[in-house]
Amino acid sequence: METQLTNIGEDTLYLFDDVCWNPGNLLNIQVFDLRGKEVSGHSDFLRDCLPPPPGHDDITRFFKLEPGTFYGVVEKFDIRELVPGPGKYSIVVHYLSGISKDWVSEYGGDKMAALPI
């Protein structure tokens, strides 16, 4: 699966470099059947990552995303991880930054606070 995070705004923004699958933040996946009911496949492990936060004033782990550009990640899933069986499904991926504004203001430092994250 290829997931693209696109800056559709008019201003430059910065993304934390650890863009990975993690329930609750970063990339979250949901699968729906034709009736709109959320379904899940059968997986024997949980796809999650816990990237360490950047150090104080360490902006090297952020990358710039100009308006109209995208950043993409590719992940191989076994279809059985995503869907319960044959059929047609909609796959929705949500992105939530792993670095909150509250975290940046408390621990990030002045350089990081100046970035539009």
Secondary structure as GFF3:
##gff-version 3
##sequence-region A 1 117
A	DSSP	beta_strand	2	6	.	.	.	ID=ss1
A	DSSP	beta_strand	13	16	.	.	.	ID=ss2
A	DSSP	beta_strand	26	33	.	.	.	ID=ss3
A	DSSP	beta_strand	38	39	.	.	.	ID=ss4
A	DSSP	beta_strand	62	65	.	.	.	ID=ss5
A	DSSP	beta_strand	70	74	.	.	.	ID=ss6
A	DSSP	alpha_helix	79	82	.	.	.	ID=ss7
A	DSSP	beta_strand	89	96	.	.	.	ID=ss8
A	DSSP	alpha_helix	101	103	.	.	.	ID=ss9
A	DSSP	pi_helix	104	108	.	.	.	ID=ss10
A	DSSP	alpha_helix	110	113	.	.	.	ID=ss11
###
